[in-house]
Structure formats: C-alpha cells, structure tokens
Amino acid sequence: MAEAAVAEDLADGEGKAAPKSKKKLLIYGGAGLALIGLLAGGYFMFFKSKPADKQQQVVAQPPAVYFELPEMTVNLSATSERPQYLRVKVTLEMADTKTQDAVKTALPRVVDAFQVHLRELRAVDLEGSAGLYRLREELTRRINIAIAPAKIRGVLFKEVVVQ
C-alpha cells in the first residue's frame, strides 16, 4: 500500500509539473531564438556592411590640396609678469583648388582670425594633445567662417612652440 501511494504521488507530481515544464521550455526556447536573431543581425550590420561603406568613402573623397599659412608669433595672455610667446606654423587641408583660391583671397581675414584667437590663449590652454585638439577645432571653425561658403577640411600643425 505504501508503494501504491508513492506511485500515485509521483504520477500526480509529474502530471502537474509537465505543463509548467512545457511553459518554461517555450519561454527559454523563444528567448534563445530571439538572442540568436539579435546576434545574427548584429553580425551582419557590423561585419558585412562596413567594408562596402569604407570602400565608397575612399573612392568618393578626392585628393587633398594643401596651403601653407605664413608663420605667426604672438604674445600669449599671461598671468605672470614674464611674457610668453607662441610661434605656430600651420598648413590647411582642403578639398580642391577652388577652396585654396578662397583662402588666398581672404588671407588677411584668416590671419586676423588666427591672431585674435591665439592672443587670448594661455600656455596652459596648449598643454597636452587635448589642448592642441581644441586649438585645431577652433582654428578650423574660424577659418571656415572667414572663407564662407567655402570650407577647409582641417588645420595641420607643422610647428607649435611656446616660449
């Protein structure tokens, strides 16, 4: 009799557990399929689409034209009694000779924009790569304003000396 009661308990337990197991199996199976789908989609987005985009960018970008600005030496905005100077040599990178002609035409305005900004700097503003990056971005912005509607691609530093 005891064996019959145990057998009934096992049968009842399995009968009740079966629907819960099926529900769990469906939930875990669905989540697993969704995860596999997301991983496959991510793989195709990152690894299959980028090489084509890079090839198109390389082909679409024409060769650069460079224009060297005259060397500039300015007094830095100093807080101490001893004056500090900045000497900078800059080359501009642009897309075509049309932009180069715009820079040549507006050269006095470009040099003025440089001088005004550089005189406001302190030596600590130029420390490290972050300081030069900020300077490059600001000079690019000021040049593009001076030669609008033409635009340069970037400012390249040939020499930056703080004395």
GROMACS elastic network, one bead per residue, 0.5 to 0.9 nm:
[ bonds ]
;  ai    aj funct       b0    kb
    1     4     6  0.50524   500
    1     5     6  0.63854   500
    1     6     6  0.87568   500
    2     5     6  0.51688   500
    2     6     6  0.63422   500
    2     7     6  0.86579   500
    3     6     6  0.51598   500
    3     7     6  0.61619   500
    3     8     6  0.86562   500
    4     7     6  0.50581   500
    4     8     6  0.61962   500
    4     9     6  0.86303   500
    5     8     6  0.51008   500
    5     9     6  0.61406   500
    5    10     6  0.85949   500
    6     9     6  0.50366   500
    6    10     6  0.61396   500
    6    11     6  0.85658   500
    7    10     6  0.51167   500
    7    11     6  0.61566   500
    7    12     6  0.85805   500
    8    11     6  0.50180   500
    8    12     6  0.60081   500
    8    13     6  0.84089   500
    9    12     6  0.50735   500
    9    13     6  0.59496   500
    9    14     6  0.84765   500
   10    13     6  0.50291   500
   10    14     6  0.60327   500
   10    15     6  0.83870   500
   11    14     6  0.51901   500
   11    15     6  0.59824   500
   11    16     6  0.86306   500
   12    15     6  0.50358   500
   12    16     6  0.62313   500
   12    17     6  0.85239   500
   13    16     6  0.53063   500
   13    17     6  0.60087   500
   13    18     6  0.85468   500
   14    17     6  0.50054   500
   14    18     6  0.59584   500
   15    18     6  0.55389   500
   15    19     6  0.76724   500
   16    19     6  0.64079   500
   16    20     6  0.73565   500
   17    20     6  0.53145   500
   17    21     6  0.60593   500
   17    22     6  0.86654   500
   18    21     6  0.50813   500
   18    22     6  0.62143   500
   18    23     6  0.86831   500
   19    22     6  0.51347   500
   19    23     6  0.62538   500
   19    24     6  0.86729   500
   20    23     6  0.50907   500
   20    24     6  0.61633   500
   20    25     6  0.84739   500
   21    24     6  0.50851   500
   21    25     6  0.59621   500
   21    26     6  0.85489   500
   22    26     6  0.61136   500
   22    27     6  0.85592   500
   23    26     6  0.51574   500
   23    27     6  0.61627   500
   23    28     6  0.86007   500
   24    27     6  0.50631   500
   24    28     6  0.60120   500
   24    29     6  0.82499   500
   25    28     6  0.52674   500
   25    29     6  0.58128   500
   25    30     6  0.83896   500
   26    29     6  0.50339   500
   26    30     6  0.59463   500
   26    31     6  0.84710   500
   27    30     6  0.52141   500
   27    31     6  0.61492   500
   27    32     6  0.85312   500
   28    31     6  0.50843   500
   28    32     6  0.60011   500
   28    33     6  0.85898   500
   29    32     6  0.50497   500
   29    33     6  0.62043   500
   29    34     6  0.86143   500
   30    33     6  0.51374   500
   30    34     6  0.61507   500
   30    35     6  0.85864   500
   31    34     6  0.50646   500
   31    35     6  0.61330   500
   31    36     6  0.86323   500
   32    35     6  0.50952   500
   32    36     6  0.62105   500
   32    37     6  0.85936   500
   33    36     6  0.50856   500
   33    37     6  0.61239   500
   33    38     6  0.86449   500
   34    37     6  0.50227   500
   34    38     6  0.62082   500
   34    39     6  0.86436   500
   35    38     6  0.51032   500
   35    39     6  0.61646   500
   35    40     6  0.85723   500
   36    39     6  0.51225   500
   36    40     6  0.61005   500
   36    41     6  0.85503   500
   37    40     6  0.51579   500
   37    41     6  0.61070   500
   37    42     6  0.85544   500
   38    41     6  0.51026   500
   38    42     6  0.60775   500
   38    43     6  0.85290   500
   39    42     6  0.50946   500
   39    43     6  0.61045   500
   39    44     6  0.87302   500
   40    43     6  0.50708   500
   40    44     6  0.63506   500
   40    45     6  0.86758   500
   41    44     6  0.52861   500
   41    45     6  0.61810   500
   41    46     6  0.87037   500
   42    45     6  0.50936   500
   42    46     6  0.61013   500
   42    47     6  0.82236   500
   43    46     6  0.54831   500
   43    47     6  0.56905   500
   43    48     6  0.72874   500
   44    47     6  0.55012   500
   44    49     6  0.67691   500
   45    48     6  0.59534   500
   45    49     6  0.55872   500
   45    50     6  0.75982   500
   46    49     6  0.61579   500
   46    50     6  0.61692   500
   47    50     6  0.60793   500
   47    51     6  0.74934   500
   48    51     6  0.67688   500
   48    52     6  0.78518   500
   49    52     6  0.58438   500
   49    53     6  0.66096   500
   50    53     6  0.50772   500
   50    54     6  0.61428   500
   50    55     6  0.86326   500
   51    54     6  0.51102   500
   51    55     6  0.61838   500
   51    56     6  0.86510   500
   52    55     6  0.51635   500
   52    56     6  0.62671   500
   52    57     6  0.86964   500
   53    56     6  0.51471   500
   53    57     6  0.62052   500
   53    58     6  0.87216   500
   54    57     6  0.50650   500
   54    58     6  0.62081   500
   54    59     6  0.86444   500
   55    58     6  0.52505   500
   55    59     6  0.62644   500
   55    60     6  0.85082   500
   56    59     6  0.52308   500
   56    60     6  0.58825   500
   56    61     6  0.85997   500
   57    60     6  0.50819   500
   57    61     6  0.61442   500
   58    61     6  0.56563   500
   58    62     6  0.83733   500
   59    62     6  0.75072   500
   61    64     6  0.85046   500
   61    95     6  0.83472   500
   62    95     6  0.67889   500
   62    96     6  0.81127   500
   63    94     6  0.89803   500
   63    95     6  0.69398   500
   63    96     6  0.79992   500
   64    93     6  0.63637   500
   64    94     6  0.56932   500
   64    95     6  0.51057   500
   64    96     6  0.66947   500
   64   153     6  0.86494   500
   65    92     6  0.82448   500
   65    93     6  0.59084   500
   65    94     6  0.52120   500
   65    95     6  0.59072   500
   65    96     6  0.57165   500
   65    97     6  0.66625   500
   65    99     6  0.87755   500
   65   100     6  0.75098   500
   66    91     6  0.65201   500
   66    92     6  0.55572   500
   66    94     6  0.62428   500
   66    95     6  0.86751   500
   66    96     6  0.88892   500
   66    97     6  0.89825   500
   66   100     6  0.78416   500
   67    90     6  0.86930   500
   67    91     6  0.55515   500
   67    92     6  0.51334   500
   67    93     6  0.67158   500
   67    94     6  0.80149   500
   67   100     6  0.67964   500
   67   103     6  0.84391   500
   67   104     6  0.88646   500
   68    71     6  0.88133   500
   68    89     6  0.80075   500
   68    90     6  0.61515   500
   68    92     6  0.62057   500
   68    93     6  0.89688   500
   69    72     6  0.85345   500
   69    89     6  0.70319   500
   69    90     6  0.56734   500
   69    91     6  0.59170   500
   69    92     6  0.74182   500
   69   107     6  0.84532   500
   69   111     6  0.81989   500
   70    88     6  0.89942   500
   70    89     6  0.69097   500
   70    90     6  0.75765   500
   70    91     6  0.89712   500
   70   111     6  0.84983   500
   71    87     6  0.71831   500
   71    88     6  0.59445   500
   71    90     6  0.72290   500
   72    86     6  0.79525   500
   72    87     6  0.56294   500
   72    88     6  0.54342   500
   72    89     6  0.66140   500
   72    90     6  0.87056   500
   72   111     6  0.85217   500
   72   114     6  0.86612   500
   72   115     6  0.78954   500
   73    85     6  0.67635   500
   73    86     6  0.54888   500
   73    88     6  0.65157   500
   73   115     6  0.86444   500
   74    84     6  0.86013   500
   74    85     6  0.56074   500
   74    86     6  0.53587   500
   74    87     6  0.66302   500
   74    88     6  0.87521   500
   74   115     6  0.70592   500
   74   118     6  0.68962   500
   74   119     6  0.61154   500
   75    78     6  0.81014   500
   75    83     6  0.69633   500
   75    84     6  0.58781   500
   75    86     6  0.63474   500
   75   118     6  0.81159   500
   75   119     6  0.58577   500
   75   120     6  0.87807   500
   75   121     6  0.89038   500
   76    83     6  0.73078   500
   76    84     6  0.54973   500
   76    85     6  0.54769   500
   76    86     6  0.64678   500
   76   118     6  0.69770   500
   76   119     6  0.50558   500
   76   120     6  0.64707   500
   76   121     6  0.56387   500
   76   122     6  0.55079   500
   76   123     6  0.69809   500
   76   162     6  0.87773   500
   77    83     6  0.81779   500
   77    84     6  0.77323   500
   77    85     6  0.89561   500
   77   118     6  0.86776   500
   77   119     6  0.59850   500
   77   120     6  0.54047   500
   77   121     6  0.56299   500
   77   122     6  0.51470   500
   77   123     6  0.80451   500
   78    81     6  0.74626   500
   78    82     6  0.75007   500
   78    83     6  0.61289   500
   78    84     6  0.64644   500
   78   121     6  0.83908   500
   78   122     6  0.60587   500
   78   123     6  0.77197   500
   79    82     6  0.83702   500
   79    83     6  0.86226   500
   79   122     6  0.81770   500
   80    83     6  0.72782   500
   83   163     6  0.86507   500
   84   122     6  0.84669   500
   84   123     6  0.76113   500
   84   162     6  0.70137   500
   84   163     6  0.55047   500
   85   123     6  0.86639   500
   85   161     6  0.80401   500
   85   162     6  0.56924   500
   85   163     6  0.51547   500
   86   118     6  0.79850   500
   86   119     6  0.87041   500
   86   123     6  0.83787   500
   86   160     6  0.71398   500
   86   161     6  0.56384   500
   86   163     6  0.64545   500
   87   159     6  0.75289   500
   87   160     6  0.58492   500
   87   161     6  0.51065   500
   87   162     6  0.65442   500
   87   163     6  0.82687   500
   88   157     6  0.74129   500
   88   158     6  0.75387   500
   88   159     6  0.53820   500
   88   161     6  0.64402   500
   88   162     6  0.87678   500
   89   156     6  0.86739   500
   89   157     6  0.61204   500
   89   158     6  0.52143   500
   89   160     6  0.66882   500
   90   155     6  0.67387   500
   90   156     6  0.57302   500
   90   158     6  0.55889   500
   90   159     6  0.71748   500
   90   160     6  0.87247   500
   91   154     6  0.86603   500
   91   155     6  0.61195   500
   91   156     6  0.50783   500
   91   157     6  0.63686   500
   91   158     6  0.68889   500
   92   100     6  0.88978   500
   92   140     6  0.87462   500
   92   152     6  0.69959   500
   92   153     6  0.76538   500
   92   154     6  0.60295   500
   92   156     6  0.60283   500
   92   157     6  0.87284   500
   93   152     6  0.60615   500
   93   153     6  0.53772   500
   93   154     6  0.51868   500
   93   155     6  0.62788   500
   93   156     6  0.71630   500
   94    97     6  0.79470   500
   94    99     6  0.64909   500
   94   100     6  0.70437   500
   94   151     6  0.73043   500
   94   154     6  0.70315   500
   95    98     6  0.83081   500
   95    99     6  0.69466   500
   95   100     6  0.85000   500
   95   151     6  0.83315   500
   95   152     6  0.69729   500
   95   153     6  0.68443   500
   96    99     6  0.56405   500
   96   100     6  0.66870   500
   97   101     6  0.61025   500
   97   102     6  0.85531   500
   98   101     6  0.51390   500
   98   102     6  0.63937   500
   98   103     6  0.88150   500
   98   150     6  0.81629   500
   99   103     6  0.62808   500
   99   104     6  0.86759   500
   99   147     6  0.83047   500
   99   150     6  0.57319   500
   99   151     6  0.67510   500
   99   152     6  0.70288   500
  100   103     6  0.50705   500
  100   104     6  0.62183   500
  100   105     6  0.86017   500
  100   152     6  0.85839   500
  101   104     6  0.50417   500
  101   105     6  0.61093   500
  101   106     6  0.85773   500
  102   105     6  0.51286   500
  102   106     6  0.61549   500
  102   107     6  0.83422   500
  102   147     6  0.61067   500
  102   148     6  0.85224   500
  102   150     6  0.68909   500
  103   106     6  0.51152   500
  103   107     6  0.55794   500
  103   110     6  0.75158   500
  103   143     6  0.84015   500
  103   146     6  0.84841   500
  103   147     6  0.62209   500
  103   150     6  0.85684   500
  103   152     6  0.88507   500
  104   107     6  0.50456   500
  104   108     6  0.85598   500
  105   108     6  0.80768   500
  105   109     6  0.89194   500
  105   147     6  0.85256   500
  106   109     6  0.53217   500
  106   110     6  0.62010   500
  106   111     6  0.87621   500
  106   146     6  0.69520   500
  106   147     6  0.62534   500
  107   111     6  0.60554   500
  107   112     6  0.84266   500
  107   146     6  0.88132   500
  107   147     6  0.87908   500
  108   111     6  0.52205   500
  108   112     6  0.61031   500
  108   113     6  0.86434   500
  109   112     6  0.50682   500
  109   113     6  0.61967   500
  109   114     6  0.86967   500
  109   143     6  0.84964   500
  109   146     6  0.61811   500
  109   147     6  0.83270   500
  110   113     6  0.51241   500
  110   114     6  0.63056   500
  110   115     6  0.86803   500
  110   142     6  0.76924   500
  110   143     6  0.57374   500
  110   144     6  0.89415   500
  110   145     6  0.89926   500
  110   146     6  0.59844   500
  110   147     6  0.77436   500
  111   114     6  0.50503   500
  111   115     6  0.60977   500
  111   116     6  0.86190   500
  111   143     6  0.88403   500
  112   115     6  0.50441   500
  112   116     6  0.60817   500
  112   117     6  0.85589   500
  113   116     6  0.53550   500
  113   117     6  0.62900   500
  113   118     6  0.85598   500
  113   139     6  0.80240   500
  113   142     6  0.62972   500
  113   143     6  0.71872   500
  113   146     6  0.76506   500
  114   117     6  0.53630   500
  114   118     6  0.59294   500
  114   119     6  0.84883   500
  114   139     6  0.67257   500
  114   142     6  0.76698   500
  114   143     6  0.81230   500
  115   118     6  0.52095   500
  115   119     6  0.60497   500
  115   120     6  0.87801   500
  116   119     6  0.55542   500
  116   120     6  0.68324   500
  117   120     6  0.54615   500
  117   121     6  0.69562   500
  117   138     6  0.84733   500
  117   139     6  0.80028   500
  117   142     6  0.88001   500
  118   121     6  0.53845   500
  118   122     6  0.86336   500
  118   135     6  0.87454   500
  119   122     6  0.81502   500
  121   124     6  0.81986   500
  121   125     6  0.61723   500
  121   126     6  0.77927   500
  122   125     6  0.53039   500
  122   126     6  0.71853   500
  123   126     6  0.55109   500
  123   127     6  0.69116   500
  123   162     6  0.69852   500
  123   163     6  0.88665   500
  124   127     6  0.52838   500
  124   128     6  0.88762   500
  124   131     6  0.80952   500
  125   128     6  0.86929   500
  125   130     6  0.89594   500
  125   131     6  0.55666   500
  125   132     6  0.82308   500
  125   134     6  0.87409   500
  125   135     6  0.84629   500
  126   129     6  0.80723   500
  126   130     6  0.79860   500
  126   132     6  0.57308   500
  126   133     6  0.89763   500
  126   134     6  0.85666   500
  126   135     6  0.75710   500
  126   162     6  0.85043   500
  127   130     6  0.73684   500
  127   131     6  0.53157   500
  127   132     6  0.72738   500
  128   131     6  0.54981   500
  128   132     6  0.67586   500
  128   133     6  0.88142   500
  129   132     6  0.51702   500
  129   133     6  0.60293   500
  129   134     6  0.86372   500
  130   134     6  0.61947   500
  130   135     6  0.85809   500
  131   134     6  0.52364   500
  131   135     6  0.62296   500
  131   136     6  0.86424   500
  132   136     6  0.60268   500
  132   137     6  0.85820   500
  132   157     6  0.89193   500
  133   136     6  0.50631   500
  133   137     6  0.62332   500
  133   138     6  0.86430   500
  134   137     6  0.51595   500
  134   138     6  0.61490   500
  134   139     6  0.85786   500
  135   138     6  0.51707   500
  135   139     6  0.60588   500
  135   140     6  0.84777   500
  136   139     6  0.52530   500
  136   140     6  0.60839   500
  136   141     6  0.85997   500
  136   154     6  0.76760   500
  136   155     6  0.58288   500
  136   156     6  0.76150   500
  136   157     6  0.81720   500
  137   140     6  0.51550   500
  137   141     6  0.62169   500
  137   142     6  0.87206   500
  137   154     6  0.80606   500
  137   155     6  0.78706   500
  138   141     6  0.50847   500
  138   142     6  0.62088   500
  138   143     6  0.86542   500
  139   142     6  0.50609   500
  139   143     6  0.60756   500
  139   144     6  0.85112   500
  139   154     6  0.87779   500
  139   155     6  0.71141   500
  140   143     6  0.52415   500
  140   144     6  0.61540   500
  140   145     6  0.86569   500
  140   151     6  0.88336   500
  140   152     6  0.72318   500
  140   153     6  0.78795   500
  140   154     6  0.59479   500
  140   155     6  0.59763   500
  141   144     6  0.52524   500
  141   145     6  0.63355   500
  141   146     6  0.87886   500
  142   145     6  0.51362   500
  142   146     6  0.62758   500
  142   147     6  0.88200   500
  143   147     6  0.61878   500
  143   148     6  0.83240   500
  143   151     6  0.79386   500
  143   152     6  0.76147   500
  144   147     6  0.52839   500
  144   148     6  0.56543   500
  144   149     6  0.76813   500
  144   150     6  0.68713   500
  144   151     6  0.51253   500
  144   152     6  0.63957   500
  145   148     6  0.52720   500
  145   149     6  0.79561   500
  145   150     6  0.87867   500
  145   151     6  0.83161   500
  146   149     6  0.88398   500
  147   150     6  0.56601   500
  147   151     6  0.68941   500
  147   152     6  0.87147   500
  148   151     6  0.65319   500
  152   155     6  0.80307   500
  157   160     6  0.68823   500
